[in-house]
């Protein structure tokens, strides 16, 4: 397990504390619709940190071609219909480019600044001329007003229990997912980024915000600096 990361519950747990069976159970919300509305129909998408394919599969159903990347072979075993690549996202260099590069799952908030730089440079390296990068950020109050919980209509409860500072602007976040037949927990490191800090991190990788796709600014479309959208 990676230092500062931990997961408990049935089934395989990835190095960053994610439970494979949990992610296979989590419902898909409106993310695929947000993505589909922001990119050209039939685009070639590089999905970084795809997990079990929660977004991969709906995007395939919408006619996109997806190359799905994750560091967990157990996660990738659940992905169907996409080209899959197992490896660390921050080190990825496929020698090819894509219409769309997608970095979801709040990966941009990595507690390790060098990992975040690597993630964003991977995005910039793989986006085609005239293409775009879609990034999912944490909500701007994600680490405040804790603990809080939400009961999902599908019948499970998710609790954000705590976000404790551990130094250098990083928080240790603890979450619980309670289903009728099982409970999973995850502890992970996350670096909250203000809008300005996030945009500065993009600029360092040669990217800029083209548009915030949602009112809460969680979903962002970015393009290369100097390129029109």
LINTACOR-V792101 format. One record per pair of residues at least 12 apart in sequence whose C-alpha atoms are under 6 Angstrom apart, sorted by the first residue. I is the first residue (numbers start at 1). J is the second residue. Records with the same first field share a line. If there is no record, write none. Layout:
BEGIN
I = J / J
END
This chain:
BEGIN
1 = 15
2 = 15 / 16
5 = 17 / 187 / 188
6 = 186 / 187
7 = 185 / 186
8 = 184 / 185
9 = 183 / 184
17 = 186
20 = 75
42 = 63 / 64
43 = 64 / 99
44 = 65 / 98 / 99
45 = 66 / 98 / 100 / 101
46 = 66 / 67 / 101
47 = 68 / 102
48 = 69 / 102 / 103
49 = 69 / 70
50 = 68 / 69 / 70
51 = 75
52 = 75 / 76 / 78 / 79
53 = 79
66 = 82
67 = 82 / 83 / 84
68 = 84
69 = 84 / 85 / 86
70 = 86 / 87
71 = 86 / 87 / 88
90 = 118 / 119
97 = 126 / 127 / 128
98 = 127 / 128
99 = 128 / 131
100 = 131 / 132 / 133
101 = 123 / 127 / 133
102 = 133 / 134
103 = 135
104 = 135 / 136
106 = 136 / 137 / 138
109 = 190 / 191
110 = 190
111 = 170 / 189 / 190 / 191
120 = 205
121 = 205
132 = 222 / 223
133 = 221 / 222
134 = 220 / 221
135 = 219 / 220
136 = 218 / 219
137 = 218
139 = 218
143 = 163
146 = 162
147 = 160 / 161 / 162
148 = 160
156 = 178 / 179
157 = 177 / 178
158 = 176 / 177
159 = 175 / 176
160 = 175
161 = 174 / 175
162 = 174
170 = 190 / 191
171 = 189 / 190
172 = 188 / 189
173 = 187 / 188
174 = 186 / 187
206 = 224 / 225
207 = 223 / 224 / 225
208 = 222 / 223 / 225
209 = 222
210 = 222
END
